Amino acid sequence: MGRRLDILRSQIDRLIMDRQAERCQYFFVHLYSVSKFASLLAFRRGLDPELAATCGMLHDIYQITDGLLEDHAVKGAEVARQMLEGIGLYSDEEIEIITTAISIHSKKRKVHPGAYDELLKDADVLSHCLYDPDYPVIEKEALRFQNLLAELGCN
C-alpha cells in the first residue's frame, strides 16, 4: 500500500483521537478492520486493494466528524470527498468510486452495480459479524454474511 493511504490513515487517526476520544477503540478497530477486509476482497475479486482500503478507512467518517449515525453514509461521502480532494493525491475518477461506495454502504440488502459498492458493503459486514463471532448476526446482514462465507470457502 502506498504513501497516500498512509497520509489518509494519519488524518483519520487524528480525527478519531481529537473528536471521538470516548469511542477511540471502536473506530480504530472498525475502520482498520473494514479497510483490511476490503483489501482482502479486492485481491480476491481482481480489484485495486489500495482503493478498496481507502473506501474502508473512510466509510464511517461522518460518525467521526459529527458523531451521528443517521444518514452517515450519504453525508460521509461528502466529508470523504473533501478529505480526498484536500490530500490532492486521488484522481477525480478514484474519488467518485470511493464516495459512491461510501454513500450507499448502509444499503446492505440492495445489490448495486459498482464492484467497489458491493466490496465495501461486504467488508463492513465482515467487520460487524466477526468482531464477536458469538454475537448473533443482524437480520439485514445475514444473507450477505452467508454469501461471503461461501465466497471465502468457509461453509
Long-range contacts (C-beta under 8 A, 24 or more apart in sequence): 1-39, 1-49, 1-50, 1-53, 2-50, 3-89, 4-50, 4-54, 4-87, 4-89, 4-90, 5-50, 5-53, 5-54, 5-57, 7-87, 7-89, 8-54, 8-57, 8-58, 8-83, 8-84, 8-87, 9-57, 11-83, 11-87, 12-57, 12-58, 12-61, 12-64, 15-61, 15-64, 15-65, 16-64, 19-64, 19-65, 19-67, 20-63, 20-64, 20-67, 27-60, 27-63, 27-64, 29-131, 30-60, 30-127, 30-131, 31-56, 31-57, 31-59, 31-60, 32-57, 33-126, 33-127, 33-130, 33-131, 34-59, 34-60, 34-120, 34-123, 34-124, 34-126, 34-127, 35-123, 37-122, 37-123, 37-126, 37-127, 38-119, 38-120, 38-123, 41-119, 41-122, 41-123, 42-119, 44-151, 44-152, 45-115, 45-119, 47-115, 47-116, 47-119, 51-94, 51-97, 51-98, 51-116, 52-116, 52-119, 52-120, 52-123, 54-84, 54-90, 54-94, 54-98, 55-97, 55-98, 55-101, 55-102, 55-116, 55-119, 55-120, 55-123, 56-120, 56-123, 56-124, 58-83, 58-84, 58-98, 58-102, 59-101, 59-102, 59-105, 59-120, 59-124, 61-102, 72-106, 73-102, 73-103, 73-104, 73-105, 73-106, 73-107, 74-103, 76-102, 76-103, 77-102, 77-103, 108-140, 108-141, 108-144, 109-140, 109-143, 122-148
